[in-house]
């Protein structure tokens, strides 16, 4: 659920020449963020609810959702298997968590229309822990009589701020405790810390994990290839990692943004990306996390269900943070399951859970703090995810 800027700059001349783009706006094109105005009140109830569901946070902004509307009284959700992250998410765990955020946003929207949703997870059977196939993730039906969810008001306001946080603005642990009030699923455990020594250790670990992703060619290339530079690309794709600053746009115009080569250590792009990771991790004023009982879910054949449920919990957690004026940004790297990341993956589990991943799995790990609000991320629109 983490999107980052990857900028390749062809030497100081590009930086100096960037002044020629000084009049260009860095905001995203209006058509790319139109979904954040909300769906039309006159839309069919399913399309109206889906108009909110597509605003859910998701890994690398891939928006990996497909819905089948052939049954007029149901919505059937599938993973869009053309929108995966095989290098950084080889077990498809983050993609399954992203299905959960979508489902929870959908549930909140349906309740706003007085409809109580019923979720049948994996109605045709659940894939194995390391597998993904074409079977549906969920079938959603509803009945009248629901009360509105107070978190509905935050669906159009929720954005993930990825810049530095105000290191002079302390996060009160009572605020992080209050986030738990939003959670509804006892199968998903919530933890948090603002304790100084632990905060320092977790910040260092998060930065070290970010460096592993940056220094592993196949994993950084996965992000580079999903980067959309400039308003034309952002408007055309409406997904991925949107970069609209002047230097990146000029570098792209000059052919200096190479999507087929990893960032080279020492290059301007590498240094800028590393500096962003350093700013993010060193300005963290607290951390929150979600986990699920792996051993229990393995025995029940429900590991994928647990991942979806964790995504639903994260959706509620971030909406509650928005309500409280708190920023929350996933630091996903240390939870990635590719081989080079494993030492950090194991250490994070020991630090936060005191357990091996085979007993308890971390599903989300996020920094929190106070900072400038972020502009909304591009979205493709409801029509793009309807397959029937």
PyMOL commands that set and color helices and strands:
alter all, ss='L'
color gray80, all
select helices_A, chain A and resi 12-21+30-32+34-37+45-53+59-61+93-112+150-154+173-182+196-215+217-224+230-237+246-253+268-282+294-300+303-323+333-335+339-353+382-385
alter helices_A, ss='H'
color red, helices_A
select strands_A, chain A and resi 65-68+75-79+115-121+138-144+188-193+227-229+241-243+286-292+327-330+361-369
alter strands_A, ss='S'
color yellow, strands_A
deselect
rebuild
show_as cartoon
